[in-house]
Amino acid sequence: MKKISIAEIDATTKDNVFTRYRQLLEQELATKFDTDTWQRILDLAILTGVRMLLWNKAMNVQKNVAGAKEEWDWWVNKIHDCNQKYFLS
């Protein structure tokens, strides 16, 4: 199995994973999520991921790991988006 570096997992790839996960979840549950509900599910996943993973992302930036800054920026942008939607509105 080919090991994938952080640099290879860009926002497009993450979006593709989210889309595929939604398809499989909807198929398994035999239901469809409306766009707003799905976005809230994704936002909750982002905020949960931040609590679990952001410290590690920061450490990778500090260590100058290849692709770490881009990964950090992706997470920070998602946090900013959630903050705008739920806390500043």
Secondary structure, DSSP 8 states (H G I E B T S, - for coil): -----GGG--HHHHHHHHHHHHHHHHHHHT----HHHHHHHHHHHHHHHHHHHHHHHHHHHHTT-TTHHHHHHHHHHHHHHHIIIII--
